[in-house]
Amino acid sequence: MPHGAGHAECAGHVGRNGTQDGPTTRSPRARAQGFYGLDKDVRLYIIEPMKASAEFSPEPLGFFLTWTTYGSWLPGDARGWTDTAGAVRAPNHRLLSHAKALMQGAPLVLSQCQRQRVKETIQRHCEVRSWVLHALACQSQHVHVVLTATADSPATVCQQLKAWTSRILRDHGERAERVWTRGYSARRLYDTDGLMAVIEYVMECQDRPHHRP
């Protein structure tokens, strides 16, 4: 489920003395077991795959980023929604009505031409920034990107991709109002199994019955 607001991002493990863990003799399994004290999604989609994989890396192998078009996934949405802290919330009709009243433009559904422009812009920007683009899907109301950007954070990557794609649509006279929702979803991928799972999801599963990797 694509979310308009960003999930709480995973931070590196901090030792009891308040310093970041450096090189260690602990096994990847032991490092994984002590990595995060976050929500169940982090444990389910990141920690458990790390424990089971021999290909665990202490640094992210990639990011799985998702963001939505403006007005397409509002707070209170009947499909469920994600708040600014990353928690998944139940539908709330009253909240949804309030969010709709606050909108400053029409909801955006991308045309096939607009989707192609977004994809080409993301591909070009990844080349310029030397980010390794593993998978990309631009749907009518959301975008999925899987990439490796070793020198940049998910927030930086997402901010730049959203800004450049917004600009290209405006420059072509295809959207004068806001293009994207303010937030985004970001998952750091720490093992090859997890990376390959989201690549497959983005590349092959967009038109199948919905599931999450």
BAZA-317934 format. One record per atom (N, C-alpha, C): atom name; residue number from 1; chain; x, y, z. Coordinates in nm, 3 decimals, padded with zeros to 5 digits. Layout:
<rs>
CA	NUM	A	X	Y	Z
...
</rs>
This chain:
<rs>
N	1	A	00.085	-00.119	00.000
CA	1	A	00.000	00.000	00.000
C	1	A	00.088	00.123	00.000
N	2	A	00.081	00.207	-00.102
CA	2	A	00.161	00.327	-00.103
C	2	A	00.110	00.425	-00.001
N	3	A	00.198	00.494	00.067
CA	3	A	00.158	00.587	00.171
C	3	A	00.204	00.727	00.135
N	4	A	00.120	00.826	00.163
CA	4	A	00.156	00.963	00.136
C	4	A	00.253	01.018	00.237
N	5	A	00.239	00.979	00.363
CA	5	A	00.329	01.029	00.466
C	5	A	00.444	00.932	00.482
N	6	A	00.561	00.984	00.524
CA	6	A	00.678	00.899	00.533
C	6	A	00.676	00.811	00.655
N	7	A	00.729	00.690	00.641
CA	7	A	00.750	00.605	00.756
C	7	A	00.864	00.660	00.839
N	8	A	00.865	00.631	00.968
CA	8	A	00.978	00.667	01.050
C	8	A	01.100	00.595	00.996
N	9	A	01.208	00.668	00.973
CA	9	A	01.323	00.607	00.909
C	9	A	01.411	00.538	01.013
N	10	A	01.480	00.434	00.967
CA	10	A	01.560	00.352	01.056
C	10	A	01.695	00.416	01.077
N	11	A	01.734	00.433	01.200
CA	11	A	01.864	00.492	01.229
C	11	A	01.965	00.383	01.257
N	12	A	02.093	00.418	01.243
CA	12	A	02.198	00.323	01.275
C	12	A	02.197	00.290	01.423
N	13	A	02.249	00.173	01.460
CA	13	A	02.247	00.130	01.599
C	13	A	02.338	00.218	01.683
N	14	A	02.288	00.263	01.798
CA	14	A	02.365	00.344	01.890
C	14	A	02.394	00.262	02.014
N	15	A	02.520	00.257	02.052
CA	15	A	02.561	00.180	02.168
C	15	A	02.515	00.243	02.297
N	16	A	02.532	00.171	02.408
CA	16	A	02.484	00.221	02.536
C	16	A	02.559	00.347	02.580
N	17	A	02.682	00.364	02.531
CA	17	A	02.758	00.484	02.566
C	17	A	02.722	00.603	02.477
N	18	A	02.622	00.585	02.387
CA	18	A	02.575	00.695	02.305
C	18	A	02.650	00.712	02.175
N	19	A	02.745	00.623	02.143
CA	19	A	02.824	00.636	02.021
C	19	A	02.777	00.534	01.919
N	20	A	02.799	00.567	01.792
CA	20	A	02.764	00.473	01.687
C	20	A	02.857	00.353	01.692
N	21	A	02.801	00.234	01.670
CA	21	A	02.884	00.114	01.666
C	21	A	02.982	00.123	01.551
N	22	A	03.107	00.092	01.576
CA	22	A	03.207	00.086	01.471
C	22	A	03.229	-00.058	01.432
N	23	A	03.348	-00.091	01.371
CA	23	A	03.377	-00.230	01.337
C	23	A	03.367	-00.318	01.461
N	24	A	03.311	-00.434	01.445
CA	24	A	03.287	-00.521	01.558
C	24	A	03.309	-00.665	01.518
N	25	A	03.333	-00.749	01.616
CA	25	A	03.352	-00.891	01.590
C	25	A	03.222	-00.968	01.602
N	26	A	03.112	-00.899	01.638
CA	26	A	02.985	-00.969	01.648
C	26	A	02.942	-01.018	01.511
N	27	A	02.870	-01.128	01.510
CA	27	A	02.821	-01.185	01.385
C	27	A	02.711	-01.097	01.327
N	28	A	02.684	-01.109	01.194
CA	28	A	02.570	-01.036	01.137
C	28	A	02.439	-01.067	01.208
N	29	A	02.419	-01.194	01.248
CA	29	A	02.296	-01.228	01.320
C	29	A	02.286	-01.152	01.451
N	30	A	02.397	-01.145	01.526
CA	30	A	02.394	-01.074	01.654
C	30	A	02.372	-00.926	01.633
N	31	A	02.435	-00.868	01.528
CA	31	A	02.414	-00.726	01.500
C	31	A	02.268	-00.701	01.465
N	32	A	02.211	-00.789	01.385
CA	32	A	02.072	-00.772	01.345
C	32	A	01.979	-00.776	01.464
N	33	A	02.006	-00.866	01.559
CA	33	A	01.918	-00.882	01.674
C	33	A	01.917	-00.757	01.761
N	34	A	02.026	-00.678	01.757
CA	34	A	02.031	-00.561	01.843
C	34	A	02.013	-00.429	01.770
N	35	A	01.972	-00.434	01.644
CA	35	A	01.975	-00.314	01.563
C	35	A	01.870	-00.211	01.598
N	36	A	01.742	-00.248	01.599
CA	36	A	01.638	-00.147	01.614
C	36	A	01.537	-00.185	01.723
N	37	A	01.483	-00.082	01.789
CA	37	A	01.374	-00.101	01.880
C	37	A	01.252	-00.030	01.827
N	38	A	01.221	-00.052	01.701
CA	38	A	01.115	00.022	01.636
C	38	A	00.989	-00.062	01.618
N	39	A	00.903	-00.025	01.524
CA	39	A	00.772	-00.085	01.514
C	39	A	00.777	-00.222	01.448
N	40	A	00.661	-00.286	01.443
CA	40	A	00.655	-00.424	01.396
C	40	A	00.689	-00.436	01.248
N	41	A	00.662	-00.331	01.167
CA	41	A	00.698	-00.337	01.026
C	41	A	00.849	-00.346	01.008
N	42	A	00.923	-00.270	01.090
CA	42	A	01.070	-00.276	01.083
C	42	A	01.117	-00.416	01.119
N	43	A	01.061	-00.472	01.226
CA	43	A	01.102	-00.607	01.266
C	43	A	01.066	-00.710	01.159
N	44	A	00.945	-00.695	01.102
CA	44	A	00.897	-00.795	01.007
C	44	A	00.970	-00.788	00.874
N	45	A	00.989	-00.664	00.822
CA	45	A	01.040	-00.650	00.686
C	45	A	01.191	-00.628	00.679
N	46	A	01.255	-00.593	00.791
CA	46	A	01.399	-00.567	00.788
C	46	A	01.475	-00.660	00.881
N	47	A	01.437	-00.665	01.009
CA	47	A	01.515	-00.741	01.106
C	47	A	01.511	-00.890	01.078
N	48	A	01.390	-00.946	01.060
CA	48	A	01.381	-01.090	01.037
C	48	A	01.453	-01.135	00.910
N	49	A	01.439	-01.061	00.797
CA	49	A	01.519	-01.100	00.680
C	49	A	01.669	-01.091	00.706
N	50	A	01.713	-00.993	00.786
CA	50	A	01.855	-00.982	00.816
C	50	A	01.904	-01.103	00.895
N	51	A	01.824	-01.146	00.992
CA	51	A	01.864	-01.261	01.073
C	51	A	01.879	-01.386	00.987
N	52	A	01.790	-01.401	00.890
CA	52	A	01.786	-01.523	00.811
C	52	A	01.885	-01.522	00.695
N	53	A	01.939	-01.407	00.661
CA	53	A	02.021	-01.396	00.540
C	53	A	02.169	-01.397	00.574
N	54	A	02.245	-01.470	00.494
CA	54	A	02.391	-01.468	00.508
C	54	A	02.450	-01.349	00.436
N	55	A	02.366	-01.272	00.366
CA	55	A	02.414	-01.160	00.287
C	55	A	02.383	-01.027	00.355
N	56	A	02.374	-01.026	00.487
CA	56	A	02.347	-00.904	00.561
C	56	A	02.463	-00.806	00.550
N	57	A	02.432	-00.677	00.531
CA	57	A	02.532	-00.571	00.529
C	57	A	02.498	-00.469	00.636
N	58	A	02.597	-00.420	00.714
CA	58	A	02.568	-00.319	00.817
C	58	A	02.530	-00.184	00.757
N	59	A	02.556	-00.161	00.630
CA	59	A	02.515	-00.040	00.560
C	59	A	02.407	-00.078	00.458
N	60	A	02.312	00.012	00.433
CA	60	A	02.204	-00.022	00.339
C	60	A	02.258	-00.056	00.200
N	61	A	02.203	-00.161	00.143
CA	61	A	02.233	-00.193	00.004
C	61	A	02.148	-00.110	-00.090
N	62	A	02.038	-00.058	-00.040
CA	62	A	01.951	00.023	-00.123
C	62	A	01.836	00.081	-00.043
N	63	A	01.758	00.165	-00.108
CA	63	A	01.638	00.225	-00.051
C	63	A	01.517	00.186	-00.136
N	64	A	01.405	00.162	-00.071
CA	64	A	01.278	00.140	-00.138
C	64	A	01.190	00.260	-00.105
N	65	A	01.169	00.348	-00.203
CA	65	A	01.098	00.474	-00.182
C	65	A	00.963	00.471	-00.252
N	66	A	00.863	00.526	-00.186
CA	66	A	00.729	00.537	-00.244
C	66	A	00.671	00.672	-00.208
N	67	A	00.609	00.738	-00.306
CA	67	A	00.533	00.859	-00.277
C	67	A	00.410	00.863	-00.368
N	68	A	00.311	00.945	-00.329
CA	68	A	00.183	00.946	-00.397
C	68	A	00.154	01.082	-00.461
N	69	A	00.063	01.082	-00.558
CA	69	A	00.022	01.207	-00.620
C	69	A	-00.067	01.287	-00.525
N	70	A	-00.071	01.416	-00.548
CA	70	A	-00.144	01.506	-00.460
C	70	A	-00.292	01.468	-00.453
N	71	A	-00.342	01.454	-00.330
CA	71	A	-00.482	01.428	-00.307
C	71	A	-00.526	01.284	-00.326
N	72	A	-00.431	01.194	-00.355
CA	72	A	-00.470	01.056	-00.386
C	72	A	-00.477	00.965	-00.264
N	73	A	-00.413	01.006	-00.154
CA	73	A	-00.413	00.919	-00.035
C	73	A	-00.410	01.009	00.088
N	74	A	-00.527	01.058	00.125
CA	74	A	-00.538	01.159	00.231
C	74	A	-00.548	01.095	00.369
N	75	A	-00.516	01.171	00.475
CA	75	A	-00.541	01.123	00.610
C	75	A	-00.687	01.082	00.627
N	76	A	-00.708	00.965	00.687
CA	76	A	-00.843	00.914	00.706
C	76	A	-00.892	00.827	00.593
N	77	A	-00.811	00.805	00.490
CA	77	A	-00.851	00.729	00.371
C	77	A	-00.910	00.593	00.409
N	78	A	-01.011	00.551	00.332
CA	78	A	-01.080	00.425	00.359
C	78	A	-00.990	00.303	00.345
N	79	A	-00.877	00.316	00.274
CA	79	A	-00.782	00.206	00.258
C	79	A	-00.683	00.197	00.373
N	80	A	-00.694	00.287	00.470
CA	80	A	-00.593	00.301	00.573
C	80	A	-00.493	00.407	00.529
N	81	A	-00.418	00.463	00.624
CA	81	A	-00.326	00.570	00.588
C	81	A	-00.213	00.573	00.689
N	82	A	-00.105	00.644	00.656
CA	82	A	00.014	00.650	00.741
C	82	A	00.033	00.790	00.794
N	83	A	00.047	00.804	00.926
CA	83	A	00.065	00.937	00.983
C	83	A	00.211	00.982	00.972
N	84	A	00.240	01.103	01.020
CA	84	A	00.374	01.160	01.004
C	84	A	00.480	01.087	01.085
N	85	A	00.438	01.009	01.183
CA	85	A	00.533	00.929	01.261
C	85	A	00.556	00.791	01.201
N	86	A	00.485	00.760	01.092
CA	86	A	00.503	00.631	01.027
C	86	A	00.407	00.523	01.072
N	87	A	00.315	00.555	01.159
CA	87	A	00.219	00.455	01.206
C	87	A	00.102	00.443	01.109
N	88	A	00.060	00.319	01.083
CA	88	A	-00.054	00.293	00.995
C	88	A	-00.183	00.311	01.075
N	89	A	-00.272	00.394	01.023
CA	89	A	-00.394	00.429	01.094
C	89	A	-00.518	00.374	01.023
N	90	A	-00.623	00.353	01.100
CA	90	A	-00.749	00.303	01.046
C	90	A	-00.824	00.415	00.974
N	91	A	-00.916	00.378	00.884
CA	91	A	-00.998	00.479	00.816
C	91	A	-01.071	00.569	00.916
N	92	A	-01.089	00.695	00.876
CA	92	A	-01.157	00.792	00.962
C	92	A	-01.230	00.891	00.870
N	93	A	-01.359	00.869	00.854
CA	93	A	-01.436	00.949	00.757
C	93	A	-01.434	01.097	00.792
N	94	A	-01.445	01.131	00.918
CA	94	A	-01.445	01.272	00.958
C	94	A	-01.312	01.338	00.924
N	95	A	-01.203	01.269	00.952
CA	95	A	-01.070	01.322	00.921
C	95	A	-01.052	01.337	00.770
N	96	A	-01.101	01.239	00.694
CA	96	A	-01.090	01.246	00.549
C	96	A	-01.165	01.366	00.493
N	97	A	-01.284	01.392	00.544
CA	97	A	-01.362	01.507	00.498
C	97	A	-01.290	01.637	00.528
N	98	A	-01.229	01.646	00.644
CA	98	A	-01.153	01.765	00.682
C	98	A	-01.032	01.783	00.589
N	99	A	-00.960	01.673	00.561
CA	99	A	-00.843	01.681	00.473
C	99	A	-00.883	01.727	00.333
N	100	A	-00.996	01.678	00.282
CA	100	A	-01.043	01.719	00.149
C	100	A	-01.074	01.869	00.147
N	101	A	-01.133	01.919	00.257
CA	101	A	-01.169	02.061	00.264
C	101	A	-01.045	02.150	00.263
N	102	A	-00.933	02.098	00.309
CA	102	A	-00.810	02.177	00.316
C	102	A	-00.728	02.172	00.188
N	103	A	-00.766	02.089	00.092
CA	103	A	-00.689	02.077	-00.031
C	103	A	-00.687	02.208	-00.109
N	104	A	-00.572	02.240	-00.167
CA	104	A	-00.554	02.365	-00.240
C	104	A	-00.547	02.343	-00.391
N	105	A	-00.595	02.231	-00.436
CA	105	A	-00.597	02.201	-00.578
C	105	A	-00.667	02.069	-00.601
N	106	A	-00.685	02.035	-00.727
CA	106	A	-00.752	01.910	-00.760
C	106	A	-00.660	01.791	-00.739
N	107	A	-00.715	01.675	-00.701
CA	107	A	-00.632	01.554	-00.694
C	107	A	-00.571	01.524	-00.832
N	108	A	-00.455	01.465	-00.832
CA	108	A	-00.385	01.437	-00.957
C	108	A	-00.387	01.288	-00.988
N	109	A	-00.430	01.255	-01.107
CA	109	A	-00.417	01.121	-01.163
C	109	A	-00.329	01.135	-01.287
N	110	A	-00.212	01.075	-01.284
CA	110	A	-00.116	01.091	-01.393
C	110	A	-00.163	01.020	-01.520
N	111	A	-00.153	01.088	-01.633
CA	111	A	-00.180	01.027	-01.761
C	111	A	-00.062	00.939	-01.802
N	112	A	-00.080	00.862	-01.908
CA	112	A	00.029	00.777	-01.956
C	112	A	00.149	00.863	-01.997
N	113	A	00.124	00.975	-02.062
CA	113	A	00.231	01.065	-02.103
C	113	A	00.304	01.122	-01.981
N	114	A	00.228	01.164	-01.880
CA	114	A	00.290	01.218	-01.759
C	114	A	00.372	01.112	-01.687
N	115	A	00.321	00.991	-01.682
CA	115	A	00.395	00.881	-01.618
C	115	A	00.528	00.859	-01.688
N	116	A	00.529	00.866	-01.820
CA	116	A	00.653	00.848	-01.894
C	116	A	00.752	00.961	-01.867
N	117	A	00.702	01.084	-01.859
CA	117	A	00.790	01.197	-01.827
C	117	A	00.853	01.180	-01.689
N	118	A	00.771	01.136	-01.593
CA	118	A	00.823	01.115	-01.457
C	118	A	00.933	01.009	-01.458
N	119	A	00.909	00.898	-01.525
CA	119	A	01.008	00.791	-01.531
C	119	A	01.139	00.839	-01.595
N	120	A	01.128	00.909	-01.706
CA	120	A	01.249	00.956	-01.775
C	120	A	01.326	01.056	-01.690
N	121	A	01.255	01.141	-01.618
CA	121	A	01.321	01.239	-01.532
C	121	A	01.394	01.170	-01.418
N	122	A	01.332	01.072	-01.356
CA	122	A	01.397	00.997	-01.248
C	122	A	01.520	00.925	-01.301
N	123	A	01.510	00.862	-01.416
CA	123	A	01.623	00.791	-01.474
C	123	A	01.740	00.886	-01.502
N	124	A	01.711	01.003	-01.558
CA	124	A	01.817	01.100	-01.589
C	124	A	01.881	01.153	-01.461
N	125	A	01.799	01.183	-01.360
CA	125	A	01.856	01.239	-01.237
C	125	A	01.943	01.135	-01.165
N	126	A	01.903	01.010	-01.167
CA	126	A	01.986	00.905	-01.107
C	126	A	02.121	00.896	-01.178
N	127	A	02.121	00.910	-01.310
CA	127	A	02.248	00.909	-01.384
C	127	A	02.336	01.027	-01.345
N	128	A	02.276	01.145	-01.335
CA	128	A	02.352	01.265	-01.298
C	128	A	02.413	01.251	-01.159
N	129	A	02.337	01.195	-01.065
CA	129	A	02.384	01.184	-00.927
C	129	A	02.463	01.056	-00.901
N	130	A	02.479	00.973	-01.002
CA	130	A	02.549	00.844	-00.987
C	130	A	02.480	00.753	-00.886
N	131	A	02.346	00.761	-00.881
CA	131	A	02.268	00.669	-00.801
C	131	A	02.237	00.547	-00.888
N	132	A	02.247	00.429	-00.831
CA	132	A	02.220	00.306	-00.905
C	132	A	02.071	00.277	-00.897
N	133	A	02.003	00.288	-01.008
CA	133	A	01.859	00.266	-01.014
C	133	A	01.832	00.118	-01.043
N	134	A	01.773	00.048	-00.946
CA	134	A	01.746	-00.095	-00.962
C	134	A	01.608	-00.122	-01.022
N	135	A	01.509	-00.042	-00.984
CA	135	A	01.372	-00.065	-01.032
C	135	A	01.293	00.064	-01.018
N	136	A	01.199	00.084	-01.110
CA	136	A	01.119	00.205	-01.111
C	136	A	00.981	00.173	-01.168
N	137	A	00.877	00.219	-01.099
CA	137	A	00.740	00.205	-01.148
C	137	A	00.665	00.334	-01.119
N	138	A	00.610	00.394	-01.222
CA	138	A	00.527	00.513	-01.205
C	138	A	00.385	00.476	-01.244
N	139	A	00.297	00.470	-01.147
CA	139	A	00.156	00.439	-01.168
C	139	A	00.076	00.570	-01.171
N	140	A	-00.053	00.560	-01.189
CA	140	A	-00.135	00.680	-01.204
C	140	A	-00.142	00.765	-01.078
N	141	A	-00.121	00.701	-00.960
CA	141	A	-00.131	00.776	-00.836
C	141	A	-00.016	00.752	-00.738
N	142	A	00.087	00.680	-00.778
CA	142	A	00.202	00.664	-00.690
C	142	A	00.325	00.622	-00.770
N	143	A	00.441	00.642	-00.707
CA	143	A	00.569	00.607	-00.768
C	143	A	00.647	00.518	-00.672
N	144	A	00.707	00.411	-00.724
CA	144	A	00.799	00.326	-00.649
C	144	A	00.938	00.340	-00.711
N	145	A	01.039	00.356	-00.628
CA	145	A	01.178	00.361	-00.674
C	145	A	01.263	00.274	-00.582
N	146	A	01.346	00.189	-00.641
CA	146	A	01.444	00.112	-00.566
C	146	A	01.581	00.151	-00.620
N	147	A	01.667	00.203	-00.533
CA	147	A	01.797	00.251	-00.579
C	147	A	01.901	00.241	-00.470
N	148	A	02.026	00.257	-00.509
CA	148	A	02.137	00.266	-00.415
C	148	A	02.198	00.404	-00.429
N	149	A	02.206	00.476	-00.316
CA	149	A	02.263	00.611	-00.313
C	149	A	02.348	00.620	-00.188
N	150	A	02.472	00.573	-00.197
CA	150	A	02.554	00.554	-00.078
C	150	A	02.589	00.683	-00.005
N	151	A	02.592	00.796	-00.074
CA	151	A	02.634	00.921	-00.011
C	151	A	02.516	01.008	00.031
N	152	A	02.394	00.961	00.009
CA	152	A	02.277	01.045	00.037
C	152	A	02.173	00.969	00.117
N	153	A	02.092	01.044	00.191
CA	153	A	01.986	00.986	00.273
C	153	A	01.861	00.965	00.189
N	154	A	01.768	00.879	00.235
CA	154	A	01.641	00.866	00.165
C	154	A	01.567	00.999	00.152
N	155	A	01.576	01.083	00.254
CA	155	A	01.507	01.213	00.249
C	155	A	01.562	01.300	00.136
N	156	A	01.695	01.303	00.122
CA	156	A	01.757	01.382	00.016
C	156	A	01.718	01.329	-00.121
N	157	A	01.725	01.197	-00.136
CA	157	A	01.691	01.137	-00.265
C	157	A	01.547	01.167	-00.303
N	158	A	01.456	01.145	-00.210
CA	158	A	01.314	01.164	-00.238
C	158	A	01.283	01.312	-00.267
N	159	A	01.342	01.401	-00.190
CA	159	A	01.320	01.544	-00.211
C	159	A	01.362	01.585	-00.352
N	160	A	01.477	01.537	-00.396
CA	160	A	01.527	01.575	-00.528
C	160	A	01.442	01.515	-00.640
N	161	A	01.405	01.389	-00.626
CA	161	A	01.326	01.326	-00.731
C	161	A	01.187	01.390	-00.743
N	162	A	01.127	01.420	-00.630
CA	162	A	00.996	01.483	-00.634
C	162	A	01.005	01.625	-00.691
N	163	A	01.111	01.698	-00.655
CA	163	A	01.126	01.835	-00.705
C	163	A	01.146	01.838	-00.856
N	164	A	01.233	01.751	-00.907
CA	164	A	01.263	01.752	-01.050
C	164	A	01.146	01.702	-01.133
N	165	A	01.076	01.602	-01.084
CA	165	A	00.960	01.553	-01.159
C	165	A	00.846	01.655	-01.157
N	166	A	00.829	01.726	-01.046
CA	166	A	00.729	01.833	-01.041
C	166	A	00.763	01.941	-01.143
N	167	A	00.889	01.977	-01.147
CA	167	A	00.932	02.083	-01.238
C	167	A	00.909	02.046	-01.384
N	168	A	00.939	01.921	-01.420
CA	168	A	00.925	01.882	-01.560
C	168	A	00.779	01.885	-01.603
N	169	A	00.688	01.845	-01.514
CA	169	A	00.546	01.849	-01.548
C	169	A	00.497	01.993	-01.562
N	170	A	00.545	02.081	-01.476
CA	170	A	00.506	02.222	-01.486
C	170	A	00.565	02.286	-01.612
N	171	A	00.689	02.255	-01.642
CA	171	A	00.754	02.313	-01.760
C	171	A	00.683	02.274	-01.889
N	172	A	00.619	02.157	-01.890
CA	172	A	00.545	02.113	-02.007
C	172	A	00.398	02.155	-02.002
N	173	A	00.364	02.238	-01.904
CA	173	A	00.228	02.289	-01.894
C	173	A	00.125	02.184	-01.857
N	174	A	00.169	02.077	-01.790
CA	174	A	00.079	01.967	-01.761
C	174	A	00.025	01.968	-01.619
N	175	A	00.078	02.056	-01.535
CA	175	A	00.030	02.062	-01.397
C	175	A	00.076	02.193	-01.335
N	176	A	-00.015	02.286	-01.309
CA	176	A	00.019	02.412	-01.245
C	176	A	00.012	02.401	-01.093
N	177	A	-00.068	02.305	-01.043
CA	177	A	-00.085	02.289	-00.899
C	177	A	00.017	02.189	-00.845
N	178	A	00.006	02.161	-00.718
CA	178	A	00.097	02.063	-00.656
C	178	A	00.086	01.929	-00.724
N	179	A	00.201	01.861	-00.735
CA	179	A	00.206	01.732	-00.803
C	179	A	00.203	01.617	-00.703
N	180	A	00.283	01.626	-00.598
CA	180	A	00.300	01.514	-00.505
C	180	A	00.250	01.548	-00.365
N	181	A	00.216	01.444	-00.291
CA	181	A	00.188	01.460	-00.148
C	181	A	00.317	01.501	-00.078
N	182	A	00.301	01.561	00.040
CA	182	A	00.418	01.611	00.112
C	182	A	00.510	01.500	00.161
N	183	A	00.455	01.389	00.203
CA	183	A	00.536	01.284	00.264
C	183	A	00.586	01.181	00.165
N	184	A	00.644	01.076	00.219
CA	184	A	00.694	00.964	00.141
C	184	A	00.716	00.846	00.234
N	185	A	00.734	00.729	00.176
CA	185	A	00.768	00.609	00.252
C	185	A	00.908	00.566	00.213
N	186	A	00.989	00.527	00.310
CA	186	A	01.126	00.485	00.282
C	186	A	01.161	00.361	00.363
N	187	A	01.214	00.261	00.295
CA	187	A	01.267	00.142	00.362
C	187	A	01.412	00.126	00.324
N	188	A	01.496	00.109	00.425
CA	188	A	01.636	00.075	00.400
C	188	A	01.647	-00.076	00.386
N	189	A	01.723	-00.121	00.288
CA	189	A	01.735	-00.264	00.257
C	189	A	01.877	-00.309	00.289
N	190	A	01.889	-00.406	00.380
CA	190	A	02.019	-00.443	00.433
C	190	A	02.071	-00.578	00.385
N	191	A	01.996	-00.651	00.306
CA	191	A	02.046	-00.779	00.257
C	191	A	01.997	-00.803	00.115
N	192	A	02.066	-00.889	00.046
CA	192	A	02.036	-00.911	-00.096
C	192	A	01.898	-00.972	-00.116
N	193	A	01.854	-01.056	-00.024
CA	193	A	01.720	-01.115	-00.036
C	193	A	01.613	-01.007	-00.032
N	194	A	01.626	-00.913	00.062
CA	194	A	01.530	-00.805	00.072
C	194	A	01.534	-00.714	-00.049
N	195	A	01.655	-00.685	-00.097
CA	195	A	01.669	-00.600	-00.215
C	195	A	01.604	-00.665	-00.337
N	196	A	01.630	-00.793	-00.357
CA	196	A	01.574	-00.862	-00.472
C	196	A	01.422	-00.872	-00.462
N	197	A	01.370	-00.887	-00.339
CA	197	A	01.225	-00.899	-00.322
C	197	A	01.153	-00.772	-00.365
N	198	A	01.206	-00.655	-00.325
CA	198	A	01.138	-00.532	-00.362
C	198	A	01.159	-00.499	-00.510
N	199	A	01.274	-00.536	-00.566
CA	199	A	01.294	-00.518	-00.709
C	199	A	01.190	-00.597	-00.787
N	200	A	01.168	-00.722	-00.747
CA	200	A	01.068	-00.805	-00.813
C	200	A	00.929	-00.746	-00.798
N	201	A	00.898	-00.699	-00.678
CA	201	A	00.767	-00.639	-00.653
C	201	A	00.742	-00.519	-00.745
N	202	A	00.841	-00.430	-00.753
CA	202	A	00.825	-00.309	-00.833
C	202	A	00.821	-00.341	-00.983
N	203	A	00.906	-00.432	-01.027
CA	203	A	00.917	-00.459	-01.170
C	203	A	00.807	-00.550	-01.223
N	204	A	00.760	-00.645	-01.141
CA	204	A	00.674	-00.750	-01.194
C	204	A	00.535	-00.759	-01.132
N	205	A	00.515	-00.699	-01.016
CA	205	A	00.392	-00.726	-00.941
C	205	A	00.293	-00.611	-00.940
N	206	A	00.319	-00.502	-01.009
CA	206	A	00.232	-00.385	-01.001
C	206	A	00.093	-00.411	-01.056
N	207	A	00.081	-00.501	-01.152
CA	207	A	-00.049	-00.527	-01.213
C	207	A	-00.112	-00.657	-01.164
N	208	A	-00.050	-00.720	-01.064
CA	208	A	-00.106	-00.842	-01.008
C	208	A	-00.187	-00.810	-00.883
N	209	A	-00.260	-00.912	-00.828
CA	209	A	-00.328	-00.889	-00.699
C	209	A	-00.230	-00.837	-00.597
N	210	A	-00.272	-00.739	-00.518
CA	210	A	-00.179	-00.665	-00.433
C	210	A	-00.120	-00.751	-00.323
N	211	A	00.012	-00.738	-00.303
CA	211	A	00.081	-00.797	-00.191
C	211	A	00.206	-00.717	-00.165
N	212	A	00.265	-00.738	-00.048
CA	212	A	00.387	-00.667	-00.014
C	212	A	00.502	-00.766	-00.006
N	213	A	00.624	-00.726	-00.050
CA	213	A	00.739	-00.816	-00.040
C	213	A	00.782	-00.835	00.104
</rs>
